[in-house]
Amino acid sequence: MNAVPIHENGRLDVGAVRRQQVVMVVRKLVATQGIGAVTIAQIAKVMRTSRGVVNHHFKNKEEILQAALVSALKDASIATDQMVAAEDGVGEVTRLVVGLAATESDWWQVYIAFLAESAHDQFARKMIQEADRNFRVNLARALGDESKAAVTLGLMKGLALQRVVDEAFDVDEAVAAAVQLLSQWERVGT
């Protein structure tokens, strides 16, 4: 969860805390049950509060989902941007980011849920496009090439998705093969 919000006067911002609580509940619901499971009633039930409390802090379900995705992407960005900035090899960046996405992080599950939803929902598509553009920009900075960043992002997403749908999928072996392929590309393409 994010830092505890404090007003300028030093008092706890209870409204911001409650919004964070709603967002974390929604992230958990999306990660474990999918976007379709998110209703105001379900959020209130999980939080053991009323629907009115949830509606007081968010005007509608779309705003709640957007806040949950933004929160998940912020956590993903914090986790991955440091890795990307510290490495300059496309293969090693891929290894680190896919390894991170293959963990039990809820931000990856939230991203996947929105990715699936983006096939038929304009709101989800817009959010995923924005997230992917931002990540490609960071990758391009680290790798020195926008095309390599786009291919690397696609590869990372594919390998990480394979891990999600097939528990027997050997992430380490697949990433090693990807690193080998991308390392050859670096030698030839630069």
LUMDREN-50333 format. One line per 4 residues: number of its first residue (from 1); their letters; for each residue x negated, z negated, y negated of N, C-alpha, C. Coordinates in Angstrom, 2 decimals, decimal comma. Atoms other than C-alpha are relative to their C-alpha. Example, Ala and Ser with C-alpha at 12.3 -4.5 7.8 and 13.67 -1.06 7.14 Angstrom:
BEGIN
1	as	-0,89/0,00/1,19/-12,30/-7,80/4,50/-0,90/0,00/-1,20  0,82/0,06/1,19/-13,67/-7,14/1,06/0,77/-0,73/-1,09
***
This chain:
BEGIN
1	mnav	-0,85/0,00/1,18/0,00/0,00/0,00/-0,89/0,00/-1,23  0,74/-0,08/1,24/-1,10/0,59/-3,57/-0,26/-1,39/-0,58  0,28/1,27/0,66/-2,43/-2,12/-5,87/1,29/-0,60/-0,53  -1,18/0,69/0,49/0,06/-4,71/-7,02/0,19/0,34/-1,47
5	pihe	-0,23/-0,39/1,40/1,65/-3,43/-10,25/0,23/-1,22/-0,89  -0,09/1,10/0,95/1,26/-5,79/-13,20/0,34/0,58/-1,37  -0,33/-0,38/1,38/2,89/-5,45/-16,64/-1,18/-0,33/-0,91  1,05/0,30/0,99/0,68/-5,48/-19,73/-0,03/-1,48/-0,35
9	ngrl	-0,05/1,43/0,33/1,85/-9,05/-20,32/-0,51/-0,89/1,14  0,57/0,75/-1,11/0,31/-10,07/-16,99/0,99/-0,38/1,09  -1,01/0,33/-1,00/3,58/-10,47/-15,09/0,12/1,10/1,04  -0,23/-0,93/-1,11/4,34/-8,84/-11,78/1,12/0,97/-0,36
13	dvga	-1,03/-1,02/0,22/6,27/-5,57/-12,13/0,83/0,10/1,27  -0,83/0,11/-1,20/8,99/-6,37/-9,60/0,63/1,34/0,35  -0,60/-1,31/-0,25/10,65/-2,97/-9,99/-0,98/0,95/0,67  1,03/-0,86/-0,60/7,41/-1,15/-9,20/-0,33/-0,45/1,42
17	vrrq	0,25/0,52/-1,35/6,83/-3,42/-6,20/1,12/0,46/0,92  -1,13/-0,41/-0,83/10,31/-2,64/-4,90/-0,06/1,50/0,28  0,16/-1,45/-0,22/9,70/1,11/-5,38/-1,07/0,26/1,07  1,05/-0,14/-1,01/6,47/0,79/-3,38/0,52/-0,36/1,38
21	qvvm	-0,57/0,41/-1,28/8,36/-1,02/-0,64/0,89/1,10/0,56  -0,86/-1,10/-0,44/10,96/1,76/-0,48/-0,85/1,16/0,50  0,87/-1,12/-0,37/8,23/4,40/-0,36/-0,66/-0,25/1,35  0,67/0,29/-1,27/6,41/2,65/2,47/0,97/0,03/1,18
25	vvrk	-1,03/-0,08/-1,05/9,63/2,30/4,48/0,31/1,46/0,30  -0,30/-1,41/-0,20/10,37/5,98/3,96/-1,15/0,71/0,71  1,15/-0,59/-0,70/6,85/6,96/5,01/0,05/-0,33/1,48  -0,07/0,41/-1,41/7,29/4,97/8,19/1,14/0,74/0,72
29	lvat	-1,13/-0,71/-0,60/10,72/6,51/8,87/-0,35/1,48/0,24  0,36/-1,42/-0,13/9,44/10,06/8,25/-1,04/0,17/1,10  1,08/-0,12/-0,98/6,32/9,47/10,35/0,48/-0,23/1,43  -0,43/0,34/-1,36/8,20/8,04/13,32/1,26/0,72/0,44
33	qgig	-1,29/-0,59/-0,37/11,62/9,73/13,17/0,30/1,33/-0,66  -0,23/-1,26/0,68/11,35/12,73/10,85/0,80/-0,17/-1,28  -0,68/0,03/1,30/12,81/13,59/7,48/1,50/-0,20/0,16  -1,43/0,13/-0,21/16,33/13,82/8,89/0,47/-1,43/0,19
37	avti	-0,35/1,40/-0,21/16,26/10,10/9,69/0,11/-0,78/-1,31  0,03/0,71/1,27/15,88/9,21/6,04/1,35/0,14/-0,70  -1,23/0,12/0,79/19,15/8,12/4,48/-0,11/-1,26/-0,83  0,01/1,21/0,83/19,79/5,60/1,77/0,42/-1,20/0,85
41	aqia	-0,49/1,09/-0,86/21,71/3,53/4,32/-1,09/-0,47/0,97  1,05/0,38/-0,95/18,82/3,62/6,82/-1,14/-0,73/-0,71  1,06/0,68/0,78/16,27/2,67/4,16/0,43/-1,43/-0,28  -0,51/1,34/0,32/18,43/-0,26/3,08/0,03/-0,87/1,25
45	kvmr	-0,05/0,76/-1,25/18,90/-1,33/6,70/-1,39/-0,51/0,39  1,37/0,39/-0,36/15,16/-1,33/7,41/-0,54/-1,05/-0,96  0,48/0,95/1,01/14,49/-3,19/4,16/0,82/-1,29/-0,02  -0,91/1,15/-0,02/17,33/-5,63/4,89/0,51/-0,32/-1,41
49	tsrg	-0,55/0,12/1,35/18,85/-5,00/1,49/1,22/0,91/-0,08  -1,18/-0,86/0,17/21,77/-3,07/0,05/-0,41/1,41/-0,45  0,25/-1,38/0,47/22,03/0,65/-0,67/-0,13/0,00/-1,51  0,07/0,09/1,46/22,54/-0,33/-4,30/-1,40/-0,30/-0,50
53	vvnh	1,38/0,32/0,39/19,04/-1,79/-4,46/-0,86/1,26/0,08  0,77/-1,24/-0,16/17,56/1,48/-3,15/0,38/0,98/-1,11  -0,48/-0,93/1,04/19,73/3,55/-5,53/-0,40/-0,43/-1,40  0,43/0,49/1,31/18,68/1,34/-8,44/-1,40/0,52/-0,35
57	hfkn	1,39/-0,39/0,25/15,06/2,42/-8,04/-0,27/1,49/0,14  0,14/-1,45/-0,17/15,55/6,08/-7,07/1,36/0,64/-0,21  -1,31/-0,58/0,30/18,25/8,44/-8,28/0,61/0,74/1,18  -0,56/-0,70/-1,16/18,60/10,35/-4,97/-1,03/0,07/1,13
61	keei	0,86/-0,08/-1,18/17,15/11,01/-1,53/-1,20/0,91/-0,26  1,11/-0,92/0,28/15,06/13,95/-2,77/-1,12/-0,70/-0,77  1,01/0,74/0,78/13,30/11,71/-5,30/-0,76/-0,98/0,89  0,64/0,95/-0,93/12,61/9,15/-2,57/-0,98/0,75/0,91
65	lqaa	0,88/-0,79/-0,88/11,19/11,80/-0,23/-1,22/0,51/-0,76  1,13/-0,47/0,80/9,06/13,23/-3,01/-0,99/-1,13/-0,23  0,89/1,16/0,23/7,67/9,77/-3,80/-0,77/-0,35/1,27  0,66/0,30/-1,27/6,90/9,22/-0,11/-1,09/1,02/0,30
69	lvsa	1,02/-1,02/-0,24/5,07/12,54/0,22/-1,15/-0,14/-0,98  1,06/0,18/1,00/3,16/12,00/-3,02/-0,89/-1,19/0,38  0,76/1,17/-0,42/2,12/8,56/-1,78/-0,89/0,32/1,20  0,78/-0,37/-1,19/1,02/9,93/1,60/-1,15/0,93/-0,37
73	lkda	1,05/-0,94/0,41/-0,90/12,77/-0,05/-1,08/-0,68/-0,82  1,00/0,77/0,76/-2,59/10,33/-2,40/-0,94/-0,72/0,95  0,83/0,67/-1,00/-3,79/8,31/0,58/-0,89/0,99/0,73  0,78/-1,04/-0,67/-4,91/11,51/2,32/-1,12/0,48/-0,91
77	siat	1,00/-0,48/0,95/-6,72/12,66/-0,80/-1,14/-0,99/-0,16  1,04/1,03/0,12/-8,57/9,37/-1,18/-0,90/0,04/1,23  0,76/0,02/-1,25/-9,61/9,50/2,47/-0,85/1,25/0,17  0,71/-1,26/-0,28/-10,64/13,16/2,56/-0,91/0,45/-1,14
81	dqmv	0,82/-0,47/1,12/-11,99/13,84/-0,94/-1,41/-0,57/0,04  1,32/0,60/-0,08/-14,84/11,41/-0,43/-0,84/0,68/1,08  0,71/-0,70/-1,08/-15,75/13,11/2,85/-0,45/1,38/-0,44  0,29/-1,37/0,42/-15,56/16,59/1,38/-1,11/0,01/-1,03
85	aaed	1,01/0,05/1,05/-17,65/15,62/-1,64/-1,38/-0,35/0,56  1,27/0,46/-0,56/-20,34/14,03/0,55/-0,66/1,04/0,91  0,54/-0,99/-0,93/-20,80/17,06/2,82/-0,03/1,38/-0,64  0,02/-1,36/0,51/-21,79/20,62/2,09/0,15/1,04/1,10
89	gvge	-0,17/-0,94/-1,09/-21,53/22,20/5,52/1,45/0,12/0,42  -1,39/-0,23/-0,35/-18,20/23,78/6,40/0,33/-0,61/1,36  -0,24/0,56/-1,33/-18,53/22,68/10,03/0,14/-1,50/-0,03  -0,06/1,47/0,06/-19,21/19,05/9,21/1,23/-0,48/-0,75
93	vtrl	-1,22/0,34/0,72/-16,39/18,93/6,67/1,20/0,11/0,94  -1,09/-0,20/-0,95/-14,05/20,30/9,35/0,03/-1,13/1,01  0,08/1,08/-0,99/-15,24/17,75/11,90/0,54/-1,31/-0,58  -0,41/1,26/0,60/-14,71/14,84/9,53/1,49/-0,04/-0,32
97	vvgl	-1,41/0,00/0,41/-11,30/15,87/8,20/0,93/0,09/1,20  -0,85/-0,07/-1,19/-9,84/16,87/11,58/-0,04/-1,33/0,74  0,10/1,31/-0,64/-11,15/13,63/13,04/0,86/-1,03/-0,70  -0,81/0,93/0,77/-9,45/11,71/10,25/1,49/0,27/0,22
101	aate	-1,41/-0,36/-0,21/-6,15/13,60/10,68/0,45/-0,33/1,42  -0,35/0,29/-1,40/-6,28/12,97/14,45/0,20/-1,49/0,24  -0,23/1,44/-0,16/-6,13/9,22/13,84/1,48/-0,30/-0,13  -1,41/0,40/0,07/-2,89/7,30/13,76/0,42/-0,28/-1,44
105	sdww	-0,36/0,20/1,40/-2,50/7,65/10,00/1,40/0,51/-0,28  -1,35/-0,46/0,29/1,03/7,83/8,71/0,01/1,13/-1,00  -0,01/-1,08/0,97/0,02/10,16/5,89/-0,03/1,36/0,68  0,04/-1,27/-0,72/-0,75/12,89/8,41/1,36/0,30/0,62
109	qvyi	-1,33/-0,19/-0,58/2,59/12,38/10,16/1,02/0,41/-1,07  -0,89/-0,36/1,11/4,40/12,55/6,81/-0,26/1,45/-0,41  0,34/-1,38/0,35/2,53/15,74/5,94/0,58/0,98/1,02  -0,51/-0,88/-1,06/3,46/17,30/9,29/1,52/0,15/-0,10
113	afla	-1,46/-0,05/0,12/7,13/16,40/8,82/0,41/0,92/-1,15  -0,31/-0,87/1,13/7,17/18,07/5,40/-0,44/1,44/0,28  0,45/-1,34/-0,37/5,19/21,03/6,76/1,06/0,70/0,84  -1,06/-0,57/-0,84/7,85/21,60/9,43/1,25/0,29/-0,83
117	esah	-1,20/-0,16/0,83/10,64/21,14/6,91/-0,16/1,15/-0,99  0,24/-1,04/1,00/9,00/23,64/4,54/0,39/1,40/0,48  -0,41/-1,31/-0,53/10,00/26,51/6,85/1,38/0,39/-0,52  -1,35/-0,33/0,45/13,57/26,24/5,55/0,47/-0,81/-1,21
121	dqfa	-0,39/0,82/1,13/13,54/23,85/2,62/-0,96/0,25/-1,16  0,83/-0,37/1,16/12,28/24,97/-0,81/-0,73/-1,20/-0,59  0,64/1,20/0,53/11,56/21,42/-1,99/-1,23/-0,36/0,81  1,13/0,33/-0,87/9,34/20,68/1,01/-1,09/1,06/-0,12
125	rkmi	0,98/-1,08/0,13/7,65/24,09/0,70/-0,83/-0,16/-1,27  0,70/0,17/1,28/6,80/23,45/-2,95/-0,99/-1,16/0,08  0,88/1,16/-0,12/5,34/20,03/-2,14/-1,22/0,30/0,87  1,11/-0,35/-0,89/3,21/21,38/0,73/-0,93/0,99/-0,68
129	qead	0,83/-0,97/0,71/2,01/24,33/-1,35/-0,91/-0,69/-1,01  0,79/0,72/1,00/0,88/22,00/-4,11/-1,10/-0,84/0,66  0,99/0,83/-0,71/-0,86/19,65/-1,67/-1,12/0,87/0,56  1,01/-0,87/-0,58/-2,63/22,50/0,09/-0,89/0,63/-1,07
133	rnfr	0,81/-0,56/1,09/-3,74/24,09/-3,20/-1,04/-1,01/-0,49  0,92/1,03/0,47/-5,26/20,81/-4,35/-1,13/-0,23/1,01  1,02/0,23/-1,00/-7,06/20,31/-1,06/-0,96/1,20/0,08  0,87/-1,19/-0,02/-8,35/23,92/-1,05/-0,97/0,00/-1,17
137	vnla	0,89/0,08/1,17/-9,74/23,40/-4,56/-1,17/-0,92/0,29  1,08/0,94/-0,34/-11,71/20,37/-3,37/-0,92/0,57/1,06  0,82/-0,63/-1,03/-12,87/22,21/-0,26/-0,87/1,10/-0,59  0,75/-1,12/0,61/-13,90/25,25/-2,31/-1,18/-0,52/-0,82
141	ralg	1,10/0,60/0,76/-15,96/23,01/-4,59/-1,12/-0,43/0,93  1,01/0,49/-0,95/-17,73/21,47/-1,60/-0,68/1,15/0,73  0,54/-1,10/-0,81/-18,18/24,76/0,28/-0,51/1,16/-0,84  0,47/-1,05/0,88/-18,81/26,99/-2,71/0,74/1,32/0,15
145	desk	-0,69/-1,26/-0,24/-16,24/29,59/-1,67/1,47/-0,26/0,31  -1,43/0,20/-0,20/-12,44/29,79/-1,91/0,49/0,55/1,34  -0,42/-0,57/-1,28/-12,09/32,02/1,16/-0,37/-0,92/1,15  0,41/0,95/-1,05/-14,07/29,60/3,31/0,90/-1,23/-0,02
149	aavt	-0,88/1,17/0,11/-11,92/26,78/1,99/1,35/0,29/0,64  -1,31/-0,36/-0,57/-8,70/28,62/2,97/-0,07/0,05/1,53  0,16/-0,09/-1,46/-9,98/29,38/6,49/-0,22/-1,39/0,59  0,29/1,36/-0,49/-11,31/25,84/6,92/1,26/-0,85/-0,01
153	lglm	-1,25/0,76/0,05/-8,00/24,32/5,81/0,92/0,42/1,14  -0,84/-0,48/-1,10/-6,11/26,53/8,27/-0,50/-0,51/1,35  0,59/0,48/-1,25/-8,49/25,57/11,06/0,24/-1,50/0,18  -0,22/1,45/-0,06/-8,25/21,87/10,25/1,44/-0,31/0,36
157	kgla	-1,41/0,26/-0,26/-4,46/21,97/10,19/0,36/0,37/1,44  -0,30/-0,42/-1,36/-4,31/23,88/13,46/-0,53/-0,96/1,04  0,59/0,95/-0,97/-6,66/21,55/15,32/0,71/-1,35/-0,05  -0,67/1,29/0,12/-4,99/18,45/13,96/1,42/0,07/0,57
161	lqrv	-1,34/-0,16/-0,57/-1,53/19,79/14,90/-0,05/0,05/1,52  0,16/-0,02/-1,46/-2,75/20,53/18,43/-0,11/-1,41/0,55  0,17/1,39/-0,43/-3,75/16,89/18,72/1,33/-0,74/0,00  -1,29/0,68/0,10/-0,30/15,78/17,64/0,94/0,40/1,15
165	vdea	-0,96/-0,47/-1,01/1,62/17,94/20,14/-0,52/-0,11/1,42  0,57/0,08/-1,34/-0,78/17,55/23,08/-1,00/-1,14/0,06  0,87/1,17/-0,06/-2,22/14,12/23,76/-1,25/0,25/0,82  1,16/-0,31/-0,83/-4,57/15,64/26,35/-0,98/0,94/-0,70
169	fdvd	0,86/-0,92/0,75/-6,02/18,02/23,76/-1,29/-0,70/-0,39  1,30/0,60/0,27/-9,73/17,31/23,44/-0,44/0,39/-1,42  0,31/-0,25/1,39/-10,19/17,09/19,69/-1,50/0,20/-0,19  1,45/-0,08/0,19/-13,94/16,50/19,92/-0,56/1,33/0,49
173	eava	0,48/-1,27/-0,54/-14,52/19,55/22,11/0,44/1,17/-0,89  -0,49/-1,08/0,86/-12,34/21,78/19,91/-0,72/0,01/-1,34  0,70/0,07/1,29/-13,98/20,55/16,72/-1,45/0,46/0,18  1,38/-0,45/-0,27/-17,43/21,10/18,27/-0,06/1,53/0,05
177	aavq	-0,05/-1,47/-0,07/-16,46/24,71/19,06/0,23/0,59/-1,40  -0,27/-0,48/1,35/-15,07/25,15/15,53/-1,24/-0,14/-0,88  1,22/0,21/0,78/-18,23/23,68/14,01/-1,03/1,07/0,35  0,95/-1,03/-0,42/-20,33/26,09/16,06/0,39/1,36/-0,61
181	llsq	-0,47/-1,26/0,59/-18,21/29,06/14,93/-0,24/0,03/-1,50  0,14/0,03/1,45/-18,22/27,99/11,31/-1,46/-0,05/-0,43  1,42/0,03/0,31/-21,96/27,29/11,36/-0,58/1,40/0,07  0,44/-1,41/-0,09/-22,54/30,89/12,51/0,49/0,78/-1,21
185	werv	-0,57/-0,67/1,17/-20,26/32,08/9,73/-0,83/-0,33/-1,23  0,81/0,39/1,14/-22,32/30,10/7,21/-1,32/0,75/-0,03  1,29/-0,69/-0,05/-25,56/31,68/8,40/0,14/1,48/-0,34  -0,21/-1,43/0,22/-24,12/35,20/8,32/0,62/0,27/-1,37
189	gt	-0,81/-0,29/1,18/-21,72/34,93/5,38/-0,55/-0,45/-1,32  0,48/0,51/1,30/-23,81/33,21/2,73/-1,13/0,79/-0,55
***
